[in-house]
Amino acid sequence: MNIRIASALVLALIAIAFICAALDLPPAGDHQAPAAQHVSPRYIEMAYQETATRNMVCAVLADYRSFDTLGEILVIVIAGIAIVYIVGISRPADEI
Amino acid sequence: MRKSFGSIILNVAFRHLTPFLMLYGVYVLVHGHYGPGGGFQAGALLGLAVVLVQMVQGTRAEWRIGVSGGIILACLGALIYLAIGLAPFIWGGNFLDYGVLPIAATPAEARALGILGIETGVTMGVMGVIIVMFDLLTRDNGEREE
């Protein structure tokens, strides 16, 4: 029971810390936010000149932030390999 | 999936549906530069075209990619992505900096072609994983990979 109370206290402390941090975030759609000051205008103004791609979302997803997309596709492929082992483990080994 | 649930109506209807489904998947892939779309959505469409054939025809399906084929397809997709990411090292660029690749006249056009290449890799990865998931979860007891 003590462990439950202790873990509840720890979770409450973490929740308070996160709420305090979230209160300091700029509101959604704030054009004075730091991210909207230099990153977003650069994407909007230069995306077509730099990537010859009319779809700005595609340019950001696959060029400016392609390292992120690499992580996403690796996660999906690793999940597929994990499914093979997890589902196949309940069957005889020669059937996989 | 040993038993299909296709009646004769489904068996006739899916033959007209599948080519358009696959064509739409390829369209979504190559149209990602100009509108909504891209690798993940195209992979879902192409994977579901293969899944549809297996649902209607069961083990009699001609298009049976199977678990090992799906894993090979998914890993090839990730490998294409990594290879296009590593290729700029040869021409002195950074990781995933396709602007330095000598495949187009200007760096911007090279970037557009590089985006298409990695989207193809993403498509193959998502398609393979969807086929693997469907094949494993609907496999009957004692059914073997052919």
gemmi code that builds the backbone of each chain (N, CA, C; Angstrom):
import gemmi

chains = {
    "A": [
        ("MET", (0.833, -1.206, 0.000), (0.000, 0.000, 0.000), (0.867, 1.255, 0.000)),
        ("ASN", (2.012, 1.158, 0.740), (2.896, 2.316, 0.758), (3.432, 2.631, -0.624)),
        ("ILE", (3.689, 1.551, -1.374), (4.224, 1.767, -2.724), (3.194, 2.501, -3.573)),
        ("ARG", (1.916, 2.160, -3.375), (0.873, 2.843, -4.152), (0.818, 4.329, -3.817)),
        ("ILE", (0.870, 4.623, -2.512), (0.820, 6.038, -2.121), (2.039, 6.775, -2.663)),
        ("ALA", (3.209, 6.119, -2.566), (4.430, 6.772, -3.045), (4.365, 7.011, -4.542)),
        ("SER", (3.881, 6.000, -5.301), (3.829, 6.203, -6.754), (2.792, 7.243, -7.129)),
        ("ALA", (1.683, 7.314, -6.349), (0.698, 8.363, -6.617), (1.294, 9.744, -6.370)),
        ("LEU", (2.104, 9.856, -5.293), (2.748, 11.145, -5.017), (3.709, 11.534, -6.132)),
        ("VAL", (4.500, 10.544, -6.583), (5.456, 10.837, -7.652), (4.722, 11.261, -8.914)),
        ("LEU", (3.640, 10.541, -9.245), (2.873, 10.903, -10.445), (2.265, 12.288, -10.309)),
        ("ALA", (1.774, 12.634, -9.093), (1.197, 13.959, -8.905), (2.250, 15.040, -9.088)),
        ("LEU", (3.463, 14.777, -8.576), (4.533, 15.768, -8.751), (4.870, 15.949, -10.233)),
        ("ILE", (4.971, 14.812, -10.954), (5.285, 14.909, -12.385), (4.175, 15.665, -13.113)),
        ("ALA", (2.900, 15.385, -12.736), (1.785, 16.063, -13.388), (1.842, 17.563, -13.130)),
        ("ILE", (2.166, 17.949, -11.895), (2.248, 19.388, -11.583), (3.360, 20.043, -12.401)),
        ("ALA", (4.510, 19.328, -12.514), (5.612, 19.892, -13.297), (5.210, 20.069, -14.749)),
        ("PHE", (4.529, 19.057, -15.309), (4.129, 19.159, -16.719), (3.110, 20.269, -16.924)),
        ("ILE", (2.157, 20.401, -15.965), (1.133, 21.446, -16.120), (1.776, 22.823, -16.059)),
        ("CYS", (2.746, 22.992, -15.131), (3.436, 24.273, -15.057), (4.180, 24.574, -16.353)),
        ("ALA", (4.809, 23.535, -16.925), (5.526, 23.756, -18.183), (4.559, 24.072, -19.304)),
        ("ALA", (3.381, 23.406, -19.312), (2.430, 23.630, -20.393), (1.814, 25.018, -20.311)),
        ("LEU", (1.710, 25.565, -19.101), (1.123, 26.900, -18.988), (2.014, 27.965, -19.610)),
        ("ASP", (3.333, 27.669, -19.692), (4.254, 28.643, -20.271), (4.322, 28.569, -21.786)),
        ("LEU", (3.686, 27.562, -22.399), (3.742, 27.446, -23.857), (2.963, 28.583, -24.497)),
        ("PRO", (3.376, 29.050, -25.663), (2.574, 30.066, -26.362), (1.255, 29.460, -26.822)),
        ("PRO", (0.199, 30.260, -26.897), (-1.090, 29.718, -27.349), (-1.027, 29.271, -28.805)),
        ("ALA", (-1.932, 28.358, -29.174), (-1.943, 27.843, -30.532), (-2.283, 28.956, -31.507)),
        ("GLY", (-1.534, 29.024, -32.604), (-1.790, 30.040, -33.613), (-1.178, 31.384, -33.302)),
        ("ASP", (-0.312, 31.454, -32.276), (0.324, 32.728, -31.912), (1.451, 33.028, -32.897)),
        ("HIS", (1.316, 34.143, -33.648), (2.361, 34.441, -34.627), (3.564, 35.116, -34.001)),
        ("GLN", (3.522, 35.377, -32.688), (4.692, 35.922, -32.003), (5.538, 34.830, -31.366)),
        ("ALA", (5.083, 33.553, -31.487), (5.824, 32.457, -30.866), (7.183, 32.309, -31.549)),
        ("PRO", (8.206, 31.807, -30.811), (9.529, 31.681, -31.428), (9.534, 30.809, -32.675)),
        ("ALA", (8.745, 29.733, -32.686), (8.750, 28.860, -33.861), (8.170, 29.565, -35.073)),
        ("ALA", (7.213, 30.487, -34.852), (6.601, 31.198, -35.971), (7.432, 32.385, -36.423)),
        ("GLN", (8.507, 32.716, -35.699), (9.301, 33.893, -36.049), (10.264, 33.630, -37.205)),
        ("HIS", (10.930, 32.452, -37.190), (11.925, 32.240, -38.249), (11.773, 30.903, -38.967)),
        ("VAL", (11.282, 29.847, -38.301), (11.206, 28.540, -38.965), (10.062, 28.523, -39.984)),
        ("SER", (8.842, 28.893, -39.516), (7.687, 28.830, -40.414), (7.814, 29.756, -41.621)),
        ("PRO", (8.236, 31.036, -41.475), (8.371, 31.878, -42.669), (9.395, 31.322, -43.656)),
        ("ARG", (10.475, 30.716, -43.145), (11.478, 30.130, -44.039), (10.855, 29.006, -44.875)),
        ("TYR", (10.071, 28.128, -44.232), (9.424, 27.053, -44.988), (8.468, 27.629, -46.024)),
        ("ILE", (7.656, 28.619, -45.600), (6.611, 29.126, -46.490), (7.231, 29.862, -47.673)),
        ("GLU", (8.298, 30.628, -47.436), (8.850, 31.442, -48.516), (9.780, 30.656, -49.422)),
        ("MET", (10.550, 29.715, -48.862), (11.633, 29.088, -49.627), (11.330, 27.668, -50.082)),
        ("ALA", (10.195, 27.088, -49.672), (9.983, 25.662, -49.934), (9.991, 25.372, -51.425)),
        ("TYR", (9.329, 26.225, -52.235), (9.283, 25.920, -53.660), (10.631, 26.159, -54.329)),
        ("GLN", (11.320, 27.223, -53.950), (12.624, 27.489, -54.568), (13.637, 26.402, -54.237)),
        ("GLU", (13.577, 25.887, -53.018), (14.615, 24.949, -52.584), (14.329, 23.513, -52.970)),
        ("THR", (13.059, 23.126, -53.085), (12.756, 21.715, -53.330), (11.951, 21.478, -54.601)),
        ("ALA", (11.500, 22.526, -55.302), (10.691, 22.373, -56.513), (9.462, 21.516, -56.268)),
        ("THR", (8.935, 21.573, -55.044), (7.750, 20.802, -54.681), (6.653, 21.775, -54.293)),
        ("ARG", (5.492, 21.685, -54.992), (4.441, 22.669, -54.743), (3.723, 22.404, -53.428)),
        ("ASN", (3.728, 21.148, -52.977), (3.056, 20.815, -51.728), (4.032, 21.055, -50.579)),
        ("MET", (3.751, 22.092, -49.797), (4.682, 22.462, -48.731), (4.766, 21.382, -47.662)),
        ("VAL", (3.636, 20.716, -47.400), (3.631, 19.658, -46.395), (4.576, 18.532, -46.799)),
        ("CYS", (4.534, 18.191, -48.096), (5.405, 17.128, -48.594), (6.867, 17.541, -48.477)),
        ("ALA", (7.165, 18.802, -48.783), (8.552, 19.263, -48.705), (9.063, 19.216, -47.276)),
        ("VAL", (8.214, 19.642, -46.314), (8.649, 19.613, -44.918), (8.800, 18.173, -44.439)),
        ("LEU", (7.825, 17.332, -44.812), (7.838, 15.948, -44.318), (9.019, 15.169, -44.866)),
        ("ALA", (9.290, 15.310, -46.171), (10.250, 14.413, -46.817), (11.588, 15.071, -47.088)),
        ("ASP", (11.716, 16.381, -46.884), (13.022, 16.987, -47.129), (13.567, 17.683, -45.880)),
        ("TYR", (12.846, 18.697, -45.392), (13.376, 19.422, -44.237), (13.432, 18.528, -43.001)),
        ("ARG", (12.422, 17.693, -42.835), (12.387, 16.843, -41.641), (12.397, 15.376, -42.049)),
        ("SER", (13.216, 15.021, -43.046), (13.207, 13.638, -43.506), (13.843, 12.697, -42.501)),
        ("PHE", (14.662, 13.208, -41.596), (15.214, 12.332, -40.566), (14.096, 11.804, -39.673)),
        ("ASP", (13.111, 12.658, -39.404), (11.946, 12.238, -38.623), (11.168, 11.149, -39.343)),
        ("THR", (10.979, 11.335, -40.668), (10.243, 10.341, -41.445), (11.006, 9.030, -41.525)),
        ("LEU", (12.350, 9.108, -41.572), (13.151, 7.882, -41.540), (12.871, 7.103, -40.263)),
        ("GLY", (12.800, 7.822, -39.116), (12.466, 7.142, -37.869), (11.092, 6.509, -37.909)),
        ("GLU", (10.126, 7.209, -38.533), (8.764, 6.664, -38.597), (8.726, 5.366, -39.380)),
        ("ILE", (9.379, 5.341, -40.554), (9.289, 4.129, -41.370), (10.079, 3.001, -40.716)),
        ("LEU", (11.172, 3.313, -40.017), (11.902, 2.261, -39.317), (11.057, 1.681, -38.185)),
        ("VAL", (10.294, 2.539, -37.480), (9.413, 2.039, -36.419), (8.373, 1.087, -37.002)),
        ("ILE", (7.798, 1.445, -38.178), (6.770, 0.601, -38.774), (7.357, -0.747, -39.180)),
        ("VAL", (8.545, -0.729, -39.794), (9.147, -1.987, -40.240), (9.522, -2.860, -39.043)),
        ("ILE", (10.054, -2.241, -37.979), (10.415, -3.012, -36.791), (9.164, -3.590, -36.143)),
        ("ALA", (8.054, -2.832, -36.147), (6.797, -3.355, -35.611), (6.332, -4.555, -36.412)),
        ("GLY", (6.483, -4.509, -37.746), (6.101, -5.655, -38.576), (6.928, -6.879, -38.252)),
        ("ILE", (8.240, -6.706, -38.064), (9.094, -7.843, -37.723), (8.725, -8.382, -36.340)),
        ("ALA", (8.389, -7.467, -35.403), (8.010, -7.914, -34.064), (6.720, -8.712, -34.093)),
        ("ILE", (5.771, -8.309, -34.975), (4.513, -9.053, -35.077), (4.788, -10.484, -35.528)),
        ("VAL", (5.742, -10.649, -36.455), (6.057, -11.995, -36.934), (6.493, -12.872, -35.765)),
        ("TYR", (7.335, -12.331, -34.889), (7.832, -13.156, -33.784), (6.789, -13.353, -32.700)),
        ("ILE", (5.983, -12.303, -32.409), (5.011, -12.433, -31.322), (3.882, -13.378, -31.720)),
        ("VAL", (3.344, -13.220, -32.923), (2.241, -14.084, -33.342), (2.759, -15.477, -33.658)),
        ("GLY", (3.959, -15.573, -34.194), (4.470, -16.888, -34.561), (4.941, -17.706, -33.388)),
        ("ILE", (5.058, -17.085, -32.179), (5.668, -17.794, -31.056), (4.697, -18.793, -30.461)),
        ("SER", (3.382, -18.620, -30.715), (2.426, -19.549, -30.137), (2.254, -20.786, -31.003)),
        ("ARG", (2.975, -20.868, -32.103), (2.832, -22.011, -33.003), (4.143, -22.781, -33.025)),
        ("PRO", (4.117, -24.013, -33.471), (5.365, -24.772, -33.582), (6.387, -24.037, -34.439)),
        ("ALA", (7.643, -24.248, -34.105), (8.686, -23.422, -34.692), (8.855, -23.655, -36.188)),
        ("ASP", (8.457, -24.816, -36.671), (8.708, -25.090, -38.085), (7.652, -24.480, -38.978)),
        ("GLU", (6.681, -23.748, -38.393), (5.620, -23.190, -39.235), (5.845, -21.739, -39.569)),
        ("ILE", (6.882, -21.144, -39.040), (7.089, -19.720, -39.303), (7.869, -19.560, -40.603)),
    ],
    "B": [
        ("MET", (-5.103, -17.461, -44.435), (-6.560, -17.520, -44.541), (-6.931, -18.645, -45.489)),
        ("ARG", (-7.376, -19.764, -44.919), (-7.655, -20.905, -45.773), (-8.997, -20.740, -46.479)),
        ("LYS", (-10.012, -20.336, -45.692), (-11.349, -20.196, -46.280), (-11.551, -18.754, -46.712)),
        ("SER", (-11.964, -18.567, -47.934), (-12.329, -17.234, -48.375), (-13.794, -17.024, -48.042)),
        ("PHE", (-14.220, -15.761, -47.961), (-15.655, -15.531, -47.828), (-16.218, -14.927, -49.099)),
        ("GLY", (-15.574, -15.230, -50.228), (-16.062, -14.656, -51.459), (-17.134, -15.520, -52.096)),
        ("SER", (-18.253, -14.913, -52.411), (-19.235, -15.596, -53.241), (-18.874, -15.295, -54.694)),
        ("ILE", (-19.704, -15.754, -55.610), (-19.388, -15.512, -57.020), (-19.520, -14.031, -57.347)),
        ("ILE", (-20.414, -13.346, -56.630), (-20.580, -11.908, -56.893), (-19.324, -11.146, -56.488)),
        ("LEU", (-18.815, -11.444, -55.249), (-17.581, -10.792, -54.814), (-16.433, -11.155, -55.731)),
        ("ASN", (-16.404, -12.418, -56.162), (-15.287, -12.889, -56.971), (-15.235, -12.155, -58.309)),
        ("VAL", (-16.416, -11.803, -58.835), (-16.420, -11.033, -60.079), (-16.154, -9.559, -59.807)),
        ("ALA", (-16.714, -9.045, -58.686), (-16.663, -7.596, -58.463), (-15.257, -7.135, -58.119)),
        ("PHE", (-14.499, -7.945, -57.353), (-13.208, -7.432, -56.908), (-12.232, -7.350, -58.071)),
        ("ARG", (-12.479, -8.125, -59.131), (-11.577, -8.032, -60.291), (-11.666, -6.662, -60.954)),
        ("HIS", (-12.845, -6.016, -60.856), (-12.964, -4.667, -61.405), (-12.473, -3.617, -60.427)),
        ("LEU", (-12.493, -3.944, -59.125), (-12.125, -2.959, -58.111), (-10.615, -2.858, -57.943)),
        ("THR", (-9.918, -4.014, -57.985), (-8.496, -4.037, -57.635), (-7.617, -3.191, -58.553)),
        ("PRO", (-7.780, -3.234, -59.892), (-6.901, -2.395, -60.720), (-7.037, -0.919, -60.419)),
        ("PHE", (-8.271, -0.458, -60.172), (-8.448, 0.961, -59.868), (-7.867, 1.302, -58.512)),
        ("LEU", (-7.953, 0.358, -57.558), (-7.381, 0.586, -56.232), (-5.869, 0.744, -56.331)),
        ("MET", (-5.232, -0.129, -57.125), (-3.771, -0.053, -57.237), (-3.367, 1.190, -58.030)),
        ("LEU", (-4.142, 1.522, -59.072), (-3.819, 2.729, -59.845), (-3.963, 3.968, -58.974)),
        ("TYR", (-5.001, 3.978, -58.121), (-5.194, 5.116, -57.235), (-4.055, 5.206, -56.222)),
        ("GLY", (-3.550, 4.028, -55.773), (-2.420, 4.051, -54.855), (-1.194, 4.669, -55.489)),
        ("VAL", (-0.898, 4.285, -56.741), (0.265, 4.856, -57.428), (0.052, 6.342, -57.675)),
        ("TYR", (-1.216, 6.727, -58.000), (-1.514, 8.151, -58.207), (-1.268, 8.945, -56.936)),
        ("VAL", (-1.715, 8.403, -55.792), (-1.510, 9.106, -54.527), (-0.019, 9.246, -54.241)),
        ("LEU", (0.764, 8.217, -54.613), (2.213, 8.294, -54.380), (2.858, 9.394, -55.210)),
        ("VAL", (2.608, 9.389, -56.545), (3.325, 10.335, -57.397), (2.706, 11.723, -57.369)),
        ("HIS", (1.466, 11.850, -56.847), (0.832, 13.156, -56.777), (1.118, 13.844, -55.447)),
        ("GLY", (1.936, 13.205, -54.598), (2.228, 13.803, -53.308), (2.933, 15.136, -53.406)),
        ("HIS", (3.623, 15.412, -54.539), (4.305, 16.690, -54.691), (3.337, 17.833, -54.932)),
        ("TYR", (2.113, 17.528, -55.387), (1.197, 18.593, -55.814), (-0.060, 18.673, -54.988)),
        ("GLY", (-0.350, 17.693, -54.166), (-1.578, 17.732, -53.415), (-1.508, 16.784, -52.238)),
        ("PRO", (-2.634, 16.528, -51.611), (-2.631, 15.584, -50.489), (-2.215, 14.197, -50.965)),
        ("GLY", (-1.455, 13.535, -50.159), (-0.998, 12.197, -50.541), (0.373, 11.954, -49.968)),
        ("GLY", (1.040, 10.963, -50.513), (2.380, 10.660, -50.039), (2.557, 9.183, -49.787)),
        ("GLY", (3.698, 8.844, -49.215), (4.091, 7.446, -49.112), (3.208, 6.618, -48.206)),
        ("PHE", (2.828, 7.163, -47.052), (2.089, 6.349, -46.093), (0.710, 5.987, -46.643)),
        ("GLN", (0.024, 6.982, -47.209), (-1.316, 6.712, -47.728), (-1.256, 5.763, -48.920)),
        ("ALA", (-0.272, 5.967, -49.806), (-0.153, 5.094, -50.973), (0.171, 3.672, -50.538)),
        ("GLY", (1.010, 3.519, -49.508), (1.319, 2.183, -49.018), (0.091, 1.493, -48.461)),
        ("ALA", (-0.754, 2.240, -47.737), (-1.981, 1.646, -47.214), (-2.883, 1.185, -48.348)),
        ("LEU", (-3.019, 2.005, -49.412), (-3.896, 1.625, -50.529), (-3.361, 0.397, -51.256)),
        ("LEU", (-2.052, 0.371, -51.561), (-1.505, -0.761, -52.302), (-1.544, -2.036, -51.460)),
        ("GLY", (-1.263, -1.900, -50.144), (-1.339, -3.076, -49.286), (-2.753, -3.613, -49.206)),
        ("LEU", (-3.746, -2.716, -49.118), (-5.119, -3.179, -49.004), (-5.612, -3.782, -50.315)),
        ("ALA", (-5.028, -3.393, -51.460), (-5.410, -4.053, -52.716), (-5.020, -5.523, -52.665)),
        ("VAL", (-3.827, -5.830, -52.152), (-3.403, -7.227, -52.042), (-4.233, -7.957, -51.002)),
        ("VAL", (-4.536, -7.262, -49.877), (-5.345, -7.875, -48.825), (-6.739, -8.216, -49.347)),
        ("LEU", (-7.289, -7.344, -50.207), (-8.634, -7.591, -50.753), (-8.651, -8.869, -51.564)),
        ("VAL", (-7.604, -9.078, -52.381), (-7.545, -10.296, -53.184), (-7.501, -11.523, -52.275)),
        ("GLN", (-6.715, -11.457, -51.206), (-6.615, -12.615, -50.317), (-7.894, -12.832, -49.532)),
        ("MET", (-8.619, -11.740, -49.192), (-9.879, -11.910, -48.462), (-10.914, -12.594, -49.321)),
        ("VAL", (-10.960, -12.231, -50.609), (-12.017, -12.776, -51.448), (-11.672, -14.190, -51.898)),
        ("GLN", (-10.413, -14.442, -52.230), (-10.063, -15.733, -52.816), (-9.373, -16.696, -51.866)),
        ("GLY", (-8.938, -16.240, -50.684), (-8.302, -17.143, -49.740), (-6.978, -17.665, -50.271)),
        ("THR", (-6.686, -18.937, -50.008), (-5.399, -19.482, -50.440), (-5.356, -19.720, -51.940)),
        ("ARG", (-6.506, -19.619, -52.615), (-6.469, -19.807, -54.068), (-5.972, -18.559, -54.780)),
        ("ALA", (-5.740, -17.483, -54.022), (-5.355, -16.222, -54.656), (-4.033, -16.366, -55.384)),
        ("GLU", (-3.972, -15.791, -56.570), (-2.716, -15.810, -57.313), (-1.725, -14.823, -56.705)),
        ("TRP", (-2.245, -13.700, -56.212), (-1.375, -12.675, -55.642), (-1.152, -12.961, -54.179)),
        ("ARG", (-0.381, -13.956, -53.876), (-0.142, -14.289, -52.486), (1.280, -13.877, -52.174)),
        ("ILE", (1.458, -12.731, -51.531), (2.815, -12.291, -51.234), (3.343, -13.024, -50.020)),
        ("GLY", (2.509, -13.218, -48.995), (2.913, -14.016, -47.862), (3.738, -13.253, -46.852)),
        ("VAL", (4.034, -13.948, -45.725), (4.715, -13.277, -44.617), (6.152, -12.943, -44.988)),
        ("SER", (6.881, -13.931, -45.517), (8.291, -13.648, -45.808), (8.419, -12.640, -46.942)),
        ("GLY", (7.526, -12.723, -47.935), (7.562, -11.735, -49.004), (7.264, -10.339, -48.506)),
        ("GLY", (6.288, -10.242, -47.581), (5.957, -8.927, -47.032), (7.099, -8.338, -46.223)),
        ("ILE", (7.782, -9.199, -45.444), (8.914, -8.702, -44.648), (10.028, -8.249, -45.574)),
        ("ILE", (10.269, -9.024, -46.647), (11.325, -8.627, -47.593), (10.969, -7.287, -48.230)),
        ("LEU", (9.675, -7.123, -48.601), (9.241, -5.862, -49.216), (9.426, -4.679, -48.257)),
        ("ALA", (9.021, -4.880, -46.979), (9.126, -3.788, -46.010), (10.588, -3.425, -45.766)),
        ("CYS", (11.437, -4.454, -45.630), (12.845, -4.153, -45.366), (13.504, -3.523, -46.588)),
        ("LEU", (13.089, -3.907, -47.796), (13.610, -3.261, -49.003), (13.217, -1.789, -49.032)),
        ("GLY", (11.973, -1.493, -48.603), (11.551, -0.100, -48.559), (12.413, 0.725, -47.626)),
        ("ALA", (12.638, 0.199, -46.401), (13.497, 0.924, -45.465), (14.913, 1.048, -46.009)),
        ("LEU", (15.362, 0.017, -46.731), (16.722, 0.044, -47.289), (16.835, 1.100, -48.388)),
        ("ILE", (15.769, 1.237, -49.218), (15.787, 2.276, -50.259), (15.887, 3.649, -49.614)),
        ("TYR", (15.095, 3.860, -48.555), (15.147, 5.139, -47.846), (16.554, 5.412, -47.337)),
        ("LEU", (17.154, 4.404, -46.660), (18.488, 4.598, -46.100), (19.519, 4.798, -47.200)),
        ("ALA", (19.378, 4.074, -48.333), (20.355, 4.202, -49.412), (20.302, 5.593, -50.013)),
        ("ILE", (19.062, 6.129, -50.232), (18.955, 7.492, -50.764), (19.461, 8.492, -49.741)),
        ("GLY", (19.297, 8.173, -48.443), (19.837, 9.067, -47.428), (21.351, 9.054, -47.383)),
        ("LEU", (21.958, 7.886, -47.644), (23.415, 7.776, -47.551), (24.114, 8.186, -48.841)),
        ("ALA", (23.388, 8.175, -49.980), (24.027, 8.461, -51.268), (24.689, 9.844, -51.319)),
        ("PRO", (24.129, 10.907, -50.723), (24.819, 12.208, -50.819), (26.204, 12.239, -50.194)),
        ("PHE", (26.547, 11.257, -49.338), (27.905, 11.227, -48.789), (28.944, 11.148, -49.897)),
        ("ILE", (28.592, 10.441, -51.010), (29.574, 10.239, -52.088), (29.900, 11.566, -52.756)),
        ("TRP", (28.889, 12.450, -52.872), (29.105, 13.743, -53.526), (29.325, 14.868, -52.511)),
        ("GLY", (29.676, 14.511, -51.291), (30.081, 15.515, -50.328), (28.947, 16.238, -49.635)),
        ("GLY", (27.770, 15.638, -49.570), (26.665, 16.287, -48.879), (26.460, 15.700, -47.504)),
        ("ASN", (25.429, 16.201, -46.829), (25.067, 15.669, -45.517), (24.115, 14.498, -45.682)),
        ("PHE", (23.796, 13.848, -44.561), (22.828, 12.759, -44.567), (21.462, 13.287, -44.995)),
        ("LEU", (20.835, 12.623, -45.976), (19.506, 12.977, -46.500), (19.494, 14.340, -47.193)),
        ("ASP", (20.645, 14.815, -47.666), (20.713, 16.098, -48.371), (20.759, 15.804, -49.864)),
        ("TYR", (19.587, 15.531, -50.471), (19.605, 15.056, -51.865), (19.891, 16.145, -52.867)),
        ("GLY", (20.057, 17.365, -52.435), (20.320, 18.450, -53.367), (21.635, 18.289, -54.101)),
        ("VAL", (22.591, 17.543, -53.544), (23.897, 17.410, -54.188), (23.931, 16.250, -55.172)),
        ("LEU", (22.864, 15.453, -55.251), (22.889, 14.296, -56.152), (22.879, 14.778, -57.594)),
        ("PRO", (23.705, 14.217, -58.480), (23.740, 14.661, -59.888), (22.662, 13.974, -60.723)),
        ("ILE", (21.393, 14.081, -60.322), (20.325, 13.421, -61.070), (19.425, 14.423, -61.746)),
        ("ALA", (19.632, 15.704, -61.565), (18.785, 16.703, -62.225), (19.620, 17.941, -62.460)),
        ("ALA", (19.025, 18.887, -63.215), (19.785, 20.071, -63.625), (20.086, 20.974, -62.436)),
        ("THR", (19.093, 21.205, -61.607), (19.282, 22.115, -60.482), (19.153, 21.345, -59.177)),
        ("PRO", (19.728, 21.865, -58.098), (19.567, 21.187, -56.800), (18.111, 21.041, -56.376)),
        ("ALA", (17.269, 22.036, -56.721), (15.864, 21.937, -56.319), (15.181, 20.752, -56.990)),
        ("GLU", (15.468, 20.550, -58.291), (14.849, 19.405, -58.976), (15.409, 18.098, -58.450)),
        ("ALA", (16.696, 18.079, -58.096), (17.259, 16.868, -57.490), (16.558, 16.569, -56.171)),
        ("ARG", (16.228, 17.621, -55.420), (15.504, 17.398, -54.170), (14.119, 16.833, -54.432)),
        ("ALA", (13.436, 17.328, -55.485), (12.110, 16.797, -55.802), (12.189, 15.311, -56.139)),
        ("LEU", (13.229, 14.922, -56.920), (13.376, 13.504, -57.257), (13.746, 12.685, -56.019)),
        ("GLY", (14.567, 13.258, -55.140), (14.909, 12.550, -53.910), (13.699, 12.327, -53.028)),
        ("ILE", (12.805, 13.346, -52.966), (11.569, 13.184, -52.194), (10.746, 12.048, -52.765)),
        ("LEU", (10.644, 11.978, -54.122), (9.879, 10.888, -54.737), (10.502, 9.533, -54.396)),
        ("GLY", (11.841, 9.472, -54.386), (12.505, 8.204, -54.076), (12.238, 7.738, -52.665)),
        ("ILE", (12.340, 8.640, -51.683), (12.113, 8.181, -50.322), (10.641, 7.900, -50.081)),
        ("GLU", (9.742, 8.606, -50.801), (8.325, 8.273, -50.651), (8.049, 6.873, -51.187)),
        ("THR", (8.776, 6.471, -52.263), (8.623, 5.104, -52.764), (9.065, 4.098, -51.705)),
        ("GLY", (10.170, 4.398, -51.015), (10.611, 3.510, -49.942), (9.580, 3.399, -48.836)),
        ("VAL", (8.993, 4.536, -48.450), (7.961, 4.528, -47.411), (6.771, 3.688, -47.859)),
        ("THR", (6.376, 3.843, -49.150), (5.246, 3.080, -49.672), (5.502, 1.582, -49.557)),
        ("MET", (6.694, 1.143, -49.969), (6.995, -0.291, -49.905), (6.994, -0.788, -48.468)),
        ("GLY", (7.516, 0.021, -47.548), (7.533, -0.399, -46.149), (6.137, -0.579, -45.579)),
        ("VAL", (5.267, 0.419, -45.785), (3.914, 0.344, -45.237), (3.138, -0.796, -45.881)),
        ("MET", (3.294, -0.954, -47.208), (2.581, -2.029, -47.926), (2.991, -3.395, -47.383)),
        ("GLY", (4.301, -3.613, -47.205), (4.764, -4.910, -46.713), (4.265, -5.205, -45.315)),
        ("VAL", (4.275, -4.191, -44.444), (3.860, -4.436, -43.059), (2.367, -4.730, -42.992)),
        ("ILE", (1.558, -4.050, -43.825), (0.113, -4.322, -43.813), (-0.153, -5.750, -44.270)),
        ("ILE", (0.558, -6.198, -45.324), (0.356, -7.568, -45.815), (0.774, -8.574, -44.750)),
        ("VAL", (1.906, -8.310, -44.066), (2.387, -9.234, -43.027), (1.382, -9.330, -41.888)),
        ("MET", (0.861, -8.164, -41.444), (-0.098, -8.174, -40.338), (-1.340, -8.954, -40.704)),
        ("PHE", (-1.876, -8.713, -41.917), (-3.095, -9.414, -42.315), (-2.838, -10.915, -42.429)),
        ("ASP", (-1.720, -11.294, -43.021), (-1.435, -12.707, -43.239), (-1.281, -13.449, -41.922)),
        ("LEU", (-0.572, -12.830, -40.973), (-0.329, -13.527, -39.708), (-1.593, -13.614, -38.870)),
        ("LEU", (-2.374, -12.526, -38.823), (-3.528, -12.514, -37.922), (-4.678, -13.338, -38.460)),
        ("THR", (-4.735, -13.606, -39.754), (-5.818, -14.425, -40.287), (-5.351, -15.819, -40.645)),
        ("ARG", (-4.139, -16.187, -40.230), (-3.636, -17.514, -40.575), (-4.368, -18.571, -39.751)),
        ("ASP", (-4.789, -19.638, -40.408), (-5.472, -20.719, -39.692), (-4.458, -21.580, -38.967)),
        ("ASN", (-4.966, -22.367, -38.009), (-4.075, -23.200, -37.211), (-3.449, -24.270, -38.096)),
        ("GLY", (-2.123, -24.339, -38.101), (-1.436, -25.361, -38.867), (-1.202, -24.996, -40.310)),
        ("GLU", (-1.647, -23.755, -40.707), (-1.416, -23.384, -42.099), (0.034, -22.990, -42.306)),
        ("ARG", (0.586, -23.389, -43.411), (2.012, -23.164, -43.647), (2.223, -22.116, -44.715)),
        ("GLU", (3.387, -21.524, -44.630), (3.834, -20.615, -45.700), (4.191, -21.436, -46.920)),
        ("GLU", (3.722, -20.993, -48.090), (4.020, -21.762, -49.299), (5.178, -21.146, -50.042)),
    ],
}
model = gemmi.Model(1)
for chain_id, residues in chains.items():
    chain = gemmi.Chain(chain_id)
    for i, (resn, *xyz) in enumerate(residues, 1):
        res = gemmi.Residue()
        res.name, res.seqid = resn, gemmi.SeqId(i, " ")
        for name, pos in zip(("N", "CA", "C"), xyz):
            atom = gemmi.Atom()
            atom.name, atom.element = name, gemmi.Element(name[0])
            atom.pos, atom.b_iso = gemmi.Position(*pos), 0.0
            res.add_atom(atom)
        chain.add_residue(res)
    model.add_chain(chain)
structure = gemmi.Structure()
structure.add_model(model)
structure.setup_entities()
